[in-house]
């Protein structure tokens, strides 16, 4: 017997019955796909706070418990035991790779990281002071002109090839966007370097691919830096039906090219309320200026008559400590010790964290530090420019977007996204 829910229209006394669909994790949902047909009305859910837009097998979040899982695996285990490419393989294939599979996958990603020379020439058409996110979104959309055959993808091999290509090329496009913004020559990928190391290399290397060497003649890229960036990529890999992922799925529903859908996701991610938040966190720390000013700004955040908002606290879904933030907090402490960091920004951030975690105002409102609060400080410690914080988010999230795109395309029940409205005009 089906579980159902009954809704009564008090104006007419008429009852309407709708099926309840149970989830494997998390809350059940009410199937209202025929709500308009039965009642002649629409539902109203501003911001989709209580609406499930799709069925998915990819990522699960329990905001009350502070839980995040990719393909059923806890984010804590993935961040501790596996690297980013392992996680990419897991998301794309619903299983972790064998030793041979991860070796083959890594090798393929390395060799697909180069971009077409025609696309490389496109960067010179952008203003030299363009924000890397603007260039990144445009260049990703332009990829569709080089791989237009992706409009006719029809089997698993083609899905995988399309996904691996965009995952591999995104760090290169992002690095080129940054170097163009500062007028520096592009650095081609180095196939002898792994995914995360290669991105740091393309950001830091001198013309000709030369790297700054330490006293022992080694690259200036440290293992702890590679591990830190790799962890950030892993934590950003997917996050259920957030604004940018919903954008990717909505564009996918029109039948648009997959790379155009990813480009739309990049544009959505750029907003301050989404992926641009970590850049805003650092800007705010710089504005606060010193540890002595922290309490003054905390007081402003608590003042109902002041518009000031403390960036990096609270989350739309998590009403407990963001599990990704916990991982980054540990990573930040490790970086502070191993890289001997004691920057002014880190001191300010630590003071804000100390006060907020012990202040009843923040505790009662469940305003815990989120991933943006820690990621901005860590990226600063890695000497990654502030303008590149959101592109780093893009690199990590690309695998989630493309996995969501594939899941959408394989679901034959999905329709073009077409929300309705409550019309209040004349």
C-alpha positions as CSV (number, residue, x, y, z in Angstrom):
1,X,0.0,0.0,0.0
2,X,1.3,3.4,-1.0
3,X,2.0,6.1,1.6
4,X,0.1,9.2,0.8
5,X,-0.6,12.7,2.2
6,X,-4.0,14.4,2.0
7,X,-4.4,18.1,1.4
8,X,-7.8,19.7,2.1
9,X,-9.0,22.9,0.3
10,X,-10.9,24.6,3.1
11,X,-12.8,26.8,0.6
12,X,-14.5,23.8,-0.9
13,X,-13.9,21.0,1.6
14,X,-12.5,18.9,-1.2
15,X,-9.6,16.5,-0.4
16,X,-6.6,15.8,-2.7
17,X,-4.3,12.9,-2.2
18,X,-0.6,12.8,-3.2
19,X,2.0,10.0,-3.0
20,X,4.8,10.1,-0.5
21,X,8.2,8.9,-1.9
22,X,10.7,7.6,0.6
23,X,14.4,8.4,0.4
24,X,17.3,6.1,1.2
25,X,18.7,8.9,3.4
26,X,17.0,12.1,4.5
27,X,13.4,13.2,4.5
28,X,10.7,11.7,2.3
29,X,9.1,13.9,-0.4
30,X,5.5,14.5,-1.5
31,X,5.1,13.9,-5.3
32,X,3.1,16.9,-6.4
33,X,3.9,16.6,-10.1
34,X,0.2,16.4,-10.8
35,X,-0.8,19.0,-8.2
36,X,-2.0,21.6,-10.8
37,X,-3.9,18.9,-12.7
38,X,-5.8,17.9,-9.6
39,X,-6.3,21.2,-7.8
40,X,-6.0,23.9,-10.5
41,X,-3.4,25.6,-8.3
42,X,0.4,25.9,-8.1
43,X,2.5,25.5,-5.0
44,X,4.6,28.5,-3.8
45,X,8.1,27.9,-2.5
46,X,10.2,31.0,-2.5
47,X,13.8,30.0,-3.1
48,X,12.9,26.3,-3.3
49,X,13.5,25.8,0.4
50,X,11.2,22.8,0.6
51,X,11.2,21.5,-3.0
52,X,13.1,18.5,-4.4
53,X,13.7,19.2,-8.1
54,X,15.1,15.8,-9.0
55,X,16.0,12.3,-8.0
56,X,19.7,11.8,-7.5
57,X,22.2,9.2,-6.4
58,X,25.3,11.4,-6.2
59,X,25.5,13.5,-3.0
60,X,23.7,13.5,0.3
61,X,23.6,16.3,2.9
62,X,22.1,16.2,6.4
63,X,22.3,19.8,7.5
64,X,21.1,19.2,11.0
65,X,23.8,16.5,11.7
66,X,26.5,18.3,9.7
67,X,26.8,15.3,7.3
68,X,28.1,15.2,3.7
69,X,28.5,12.1,1.6
70,X,29.6,11.5,-2.0
71,X,28.1,8.3,-3.4
72,X,27.4,7.2,0.2
73,X,31.0,7.8,1.5
74,X,31.6,10.3,4.3
75,X,33.5,13.4,3.2
76,X,35.8,13.0,6.2
77,X,37.0,9.6,5.0
78,X,37.4,10.8,1.4
79,X,39.4,13.9,2.4
80,X,41.7,11.9,4.7
81,X,42.3,8.7,2.6
82,X,41.9,9.7,-1.0
83,X,43.1,12.3,-3.5
84,X,40.9,14.5,-5.7
85,X,41.2,12.3,-8.8
86,X,40.0,9.3,-6.7
87,X,37.0,11.4,-5.8
88,X,36.4,12.4,-9.4
89,X,36.4,8.8,-10.4
90,X,34.0,7.9,-7.6
91,X,31.5,10.6,-8.6
92,X,31.7,9.7,-12.3
93,X,31.6,5.9,-11.8
94,X,29.8,5.3,-8.5
95,X,32.9,3.4,-7.2
96,X,36.4,4.1,-6.1
97,X,39.1,3.2,-8.7
98,X,41.4,0.2,-8.5
99,X,45.1,0.9,-8.6
100,X,45.2,0.4,-12.4
101,X,42.0,2.5,-12.9
102,X,43.4,5.4,-10.9
103,X,46.7,5.2,-12.8
104,X,45.0,5.2,-16.2
105,X,42.6,7.9,-15.1
106,X,45.4,10.1,-13.8
107,X,47.4,9.6,-17.0
108,X,44.4,10.5,-19.2
109,X,43.7,13.6,-17.2
110,X,47.3,14.8,-17.5
111,X,47.3,14.4,-21.3
112,X,43.9,16.0,-21.8
113,X,44.9,19.1,-19.8
114,X,46.2,20.9,-22.9
115,X,43.8,23.2,-24.7
116,X,43.4,23.9,-28.4
117,X,45.6,26.6,-29.7
118,X,42.5,28.4,-31.1
119,X,41.1,28.6,-27.6
120,X,44.4,29.8,-26.3
121,X,44.3,32.7,-28.8
122,X,40.8,33.7,-27.5
123,X,42.2,34.9,-24.2
124,X,44.0,37.8,-25.9
125,X,40.5,39.2,-26.9
126,X,39.7,39.8,-23.3
127,X,40.7,43.0,-21.5
128,X,43.9,42.6,-19.5
129,X,42.2,43.6,-16.3
130,X,39.2,41.2,-16.7
131,X,38.3,39.2,-13.6
132,X,39.5,35.6,-14.1
133,X,35.9,34.3,-13.5
134,X,34.6,36.3,-16.4
135,X,37.3,34.9,-18.7
136,X,36.9,31.4,-17.3
137,X,33.1,31.3,-18.0
138,X,33.5,32.7,-21.5
139,X,36.4,30.3,-22.4
140,X,34.5,27.3,-21.1
141,X,31.5,28.2,-23.2
142,X,33.8,28.6,-26.2
143,X,34.9,25.0,-25.6
144,X,31.6,23.9,-27.1
145,X,32.7,25.2,-30.5
146,X,35.7,22.9,-30.4
147,X,33.8,19.8,-29.3
148,X,30.4,20.3,-30.8
149,X,30.0,16.5,-31.2
150,X,29.2,16.4,-27.5
151,X,25.6,17.4,-28.5
152,X,25.1,13.9,-29.7
153,X,26.5,11.9,-26.8
154,X,24.7,8.5,-26.7
155,X,26.8,6.0,-24.7
156,X,28.8,5.6,-21.6
157,X,32.2,5.9,-23.4
158,X,31.2,9.2,-24.8
159,X,29.9,10.5,-21.5
160,X,33.2,9.6,-19.8
161,X,35.3,11.2,-22.6
162,X,33.3,14.4,-22.4
163,X,33.6,14.5,-18.6
164,X,37.3,13.7,-18.4
165,X,38.1,16.4,-21.0
166,X,36.4,19.2,-19.1
167,X,37.8,18.1,-15.7
168,X,41.3,18.0,-17.2
169,X,41.1,21.4,-19.1
170,X,39.5,23.5,-16.3
171,X,42.7,24.1,-14.3
172,X,44.5,25.1,-17.5
173,X,41.8,27.5,-18.5
174,X,41.7,28.9,-15.0
175,X,45.5,29.4,-14.9
176,X,45.5,31.0,-18.3
177,X,42.7,33.3,-17.3
178,X,44.8,34.4,-14.3
179,X,48.0,34.9,-16.2
180,X,46.2,36.9,-18.8
181,X,44.8,39.2,-16.1
182,X,48.3,40.0,-14.9
183,X,49.9,40.2,-18.4
184,X,52.1,37.1,-17.8
185,X,53.0,34.5,-20.4
186,X,50.9,31.3,-20.3
187,X,52.5,28.2,-18.8
188,X,51.6,25.0,-20.5
189,X,50.7,22.0,-18.3
190,X,53.5,19.6,-17.3
191,X,52.5,16.0,-17.8
192,X,55.0,14.9,-15.1
193,X,53.0,16.7,-12.4
194,X,49.8,15.5,-10.8
195,X,46.5,17.4,-11.0
196,X,46.8,19.8,-8.0
197,X,50.5,20.3,-8.3
198,X,50.1,21.1,-12.0
199,X,47.7,23.9,-11.2
200,X,50.1,25.5,-8.8
201,X,52.8,25.1,-11.3
202,X,50.8,26.9,-14.1
203,X,50.1,29.7,-11.6
204,X,53.7,30.1,-10.3
205,X,56.2,29.1,-13.1
206,X,58.3,31.6,-15.0
207,X,58.4,31.7,-18.8
208,X,59.9,28.6,-20.2
209,X,58.4,26.6,-17.3
210,X,61.2,27.3,-14.9
211,X,60.3,27.2,-11.2
212,X,61.8,29.1,-8.2
213,X,64.1,26.7,-6.4
214,X,64.8,26.4,-2.6
215,X,68.2,26.1,-1.1
216,X,68.2,22.3,-1.8
217,X,67.4,22.9,-5.5
218,X,63.9,21.7,-5.2
219,X,60.7,23.2,-6.6
220,X,59.2,25.8,-4.4
221,X,55.9,23.9,-4.5
222,X,55.8,22.0,-1.2
223,X,54.0,18.7,-0.6
224,X,51.9,20.2,2.1
225,X,50.7,22.9,-0.4
226,X,49.7,20.2,-2.9
227,X,47.9,18.2,-0.3
228,X,46.1,21.3,1.0
229,X,44.9,22.4,-2.5
230,X,43.9,18.8,-3.3
231,X,41.8,18.7,-0.2
232,X,40.1,21.9,-1.1
233,X,39.2,20.5,-4.5
234,X,37.8,17.4,-2.8
235,X,35.6,19.4,-0.4
236,X,34.2,21.5,-3.3
237,X,33.6,18.5,-5.7
238,X,29.8,18.4,-5.3
239,X,27.2,19.7,-2.9
240,X,23.8,18.4,-3.9
241,X,21.3,20.8,-5.6
242,X,22.9,24.2,-4.8
243,X,22.3,27.3,-7.0
244,X,25.1,26.6,-9.6
245,X,24.3,22.9,-9.8
246,X,20.6,23.7,-10.3
247,X,21.7,26.1,-13.0
248,X,23.7,23.4,-14.8
249,X,20.7,21.0,-14.6
250,X,18.3,23.7,-15.8
251,X,20.5,24.5,-18.8
252,X,20.9,20.7,-19.5
253,X,17.1,20.4,-19.6
254,X,17.1,22.6,-22.7
255,X,19.4,20.2,-24.6
256,X,22.2,22.7,-24.6
257,X,25.9,21.7,-25.0
258,X,27.3,20.2,-21.7
259,X,30.1,22.8,-21.7
260,X,27.6,25.6,-22.1
261,X,25.8,24.2,-19.1
262,X,29.1,24.2,-17.1
263,X,29.7,27.8,-18.2
264,X,26.3,28.8,-16.9
265,X,27.2,27.1,-13.6
266,X,30.5,29.1,-13.4
267,X,28.5,32.3,-13.8
268,X,26.1,31.3,-11.1
269,X,28.9,30.4,-8.8
270,X,30.6,33.8,-9.1
271,X,27.9,35.5,-6.9
272,X,28.9,36.6,-3.4
273,X,26.1,34.6,-1.9
274,X,27.6,31.4,-3.5
275,X,31.2,30.6,-4.6
276,X,32.3,34.2,-4.4
277,X,31.9,34.2,-0.6
278,X,35.5,33.1,0.1
279,X,36.8,36.1,-1.7
280,X,34.4,38.3,0.3
281,X,35.7,36.7,3.5
282,X,39.3,37.8,2.8
283,X,38.1,41.3,1.7
284,X,36.3,41.6,5.0
285,X,39.3,40.4,7.1
286,X,41.4,43.0,5.3
287,X,38.8,45.7,6.1
288,X,38.8,44.7,9.8
289,X,42.5,45.3,9.6
290,X,43.7,44.1,13.0
291,X,42.8,41.9,16.0
292,X,42.1,45.0,18.1
293,X,39.1,45.8,15.8
294,X,37.5,42.4,15.9
295,X,35.2,43.0,18.8
296,X,33.9,46.2,17.3
297,X,32.9,44.4,14.1
298,X,31.4,41.5,16.1
299,X,29.2,44.0,17.9
300,X,28.1,45.5,14.6
301,X,27.2,42.0,13.3
302,X,25.0,41.5,16.4
303,X,23.3,45.0,16.1
304,X,19.9,44.6,14.4
305,X,20.1,48.2,13.3
306,X,23.4,47.7,11.4
307,X,23.5,46.2,7.9
308,X,26.9,44.8,8.5
309,X,27.1,41.0,8.1
310,X,30.0,38.8,9.2
311,X,31.1,36.8,6.1
312,X,31.9,33.1,6.4
313,X,29.3,32.3,9.0
314,X,26.1,30.3,8.7
315,X,24.9,28.2,5.8
316,X,21.6,27.7,3.9
317,X,21.6,23.9,4.5
318,X,23.9,23.3,7.5
319,X,22.4,24.1,10.9
320,X,25.4,22.4,12.5
321,X,29.1,22.8,11.9
322,X,29.8,22.4,8.2
323,X,31.8,19.1,8.0
324,X,34.0,20.6,5.3
325,X,34.8,23.6,7.6
326,X,35.9,21.2,10.3
327,X,38.4,19.5,7.8
328,X,39.7,22.9,6.7
329,X,40.1,24.1,10.3
330,X,42.5,21.2,10.9
331,X,44.2,21.8,7.6
332,X,44.7,25.5,8.5
333,X,46.3,24.6,11.8
334,X,48.6,22.2,10.0
335,X,49.6,24.8,7.4
336,X,50.2,27.3,10.2
337,X,52.7,24.9,11.7
338,X,54.3,23.4,8.7
339,X,54.6,26.6,6.6
340,X,55.3,28.7,9.7
341,X,52.5,31.0,9.0
342,X,51.5,33.7,11.4
343,X,49.9,36.2,9.1
344,X,47.8,39.2,10.3
345,X,44.7,37.8,8.4
346,X,45.0,34.5,10.2
347,X,45.2,36.2,13.5
348,X,42.1,38.2,12.8
349,X,40.3,35.1,11.5
350,X,41.3,33.1,14.6
351,X,40.0,35.9,16.9
352,X,36.7,36.0,15.1
353,X,36.3,32.2,15.3
354,X,37.2,32.2,19.0
355,X,34.5,34.8,19.9
356,X,31.8,33.4,17.6
357,X,32.1,29.8,18.8
358,X,31.6,30.9,22.4
359,X,29.1,33.7,21.9
360,X,25.4,32.9,22.6
361,X,24.3,35.2,19.8
362,X,26.0,33.0,17.2
363,X,25.4,29.7,19.0
364,X,21.6,30.2,19.3
365,X,21.3,31.1,15.7
366,X,23.5,28.2,14.6
367,X,25.9,30.6,12.9
368,X,29.0,28.3,12.7
369,X,32.0,29.0,10.5
370,X,31.5,27.6,7.0
371,X,33.8,26.4,4.3
372,X,34.3,29.9,2.9
373,X,35.6,31.2,6.2
374,X,38.5,28.8,6.2
375,X,39.1,28.3,2.5
376,X,39.9,31.9,1.9
377,X,42.5,32.0,4.7
378,X,44.1,28.7,3.4
379,X,44.2,29.9,-0.2
380,X,45.9,33.1,1.0
381,X,48.4,30.9,2.8
382,X,49.1,29.1,-0.5
383,X,49.8,32.5,-2.1
384,X,46.9,32.1,-4.4
385,X,45.6,35.5,-5.5
386,X,42.2,36.6,-4.1
387,X,40.9,36.9,-7.7
388,X,41.5,33.1,-8.1
389,X,39.6,31.9,-5.0
390,X,36.4,31.3,-6.9
391,X,38.2,29.8,-10.0
392,X,39.7,27.3,-7.5
393,X,36.1,26.5,-6.4
394,X,35.2,26.0,-10.1
395,X,38.0,23.5,-10.7
396,X,36.8,21.4,-7.7
397,X,33.1,21.7,-8.6
398,X,33.5,20.9,-12.3
399,X,33.4,17.1,-11.6
400,X,30.2,17.6,-9.6
401,X,28.5,19.7,-12.3
402,X,29.4,17.3,-15.1
403,X,28.3,14.2,-13.0
404,X,25.0,16.0,-12.3
405,X,24.6,16.8,-16.0
406,X,25.2,13.1,-16.9
407,X,22.7,11.9,-14.3
408,X,20.1,14.4,-15.7
409,X,20.7,13.3,-19.3
410,X,20.4,9.6,-18.4
411,X,17.1,10.1,-16.6
412,X,14.4,9.7,-19.3
413,X,11.7,11.1,-17.0
414,X,13.2,14.5,-16.6
415,X,11.6,17.5,-18.4
416,X,12.7,21.0,-19.3
417,X,12.9,23.2,-16.2
418,X,9.9,25.4,-16.1
419,X,8.9,26.8,-12.7
420,X,5.5,28.6,-12.4
421,X,4.7,31.9,-10.6
422,X,2.3,33.7,-8.4
423,X,1.3,36.6,-10.6
424,X,0.5,39.9,-8.8
425,X,0.5,42.4,-11.6
426,X,-2.3,44.2,-13.4
